[in-house]
């Protein structure tokens, strides 16, 4: 598994196709949080939204780097398509970790805040929840599932709008709580449900992707 993760990381880095989603992430944070002096919970909602977009795009990019022939060779060498898919998911999540650090620290540098530990933890958790959700969306909309990426892109946008705007869904509840003006310490307990839902979404997204790609292969 470690070798597969290193392989995916190498392919992503050499392709340089990670630059667009990463630059989008940083640009959104700079635009949305520059000179901000409000509650950090609300500030980190912007960072979480940027992470949702970036992780979706990054996952779709990572899953679509290989053509069908190349992917078949990797699957045979790895001993199964599930191992390759799990390694891809791990690579996508690992790629989001340094971005989470940027999303936690950058608003403090370009804004005016007096953070406490609860603020930083809440910001990291909010971005983790959106990263898990974004990876799940990116998987089911990736090229291995949709040969024509136009369809995958339309579905990805529809899913992102749904999870963000549909009332009652975990990500929407997370954003609502972050923007509610409460103290970060009071909101930490409210992240348990969205975090659990995001983990379930990732497992379901991985399973759906595996079933579809296995049939196509």
Protein Blocks (a to p, Z undefined) as FASTA:
>chain_A
ZZmmmmmmmmmmmnopmmmmmmmmmmmmmmmmgoiabdfklmmmmmmmmmmmmmmmmmmm
mmmmpcfklmmmmmmmnopaklmmmmmmmmmmmmmmmmmmmmmmmmmmmmccdddfklmm
mmmmmmmmmmmmmmmmmmmmmmklmmblmlmmmmmmmmmmmmmmmghiaklmmmmmmmno
pafklmmmmmmmmmmmmmmmmmmmmmmmmmmmmmmZZ
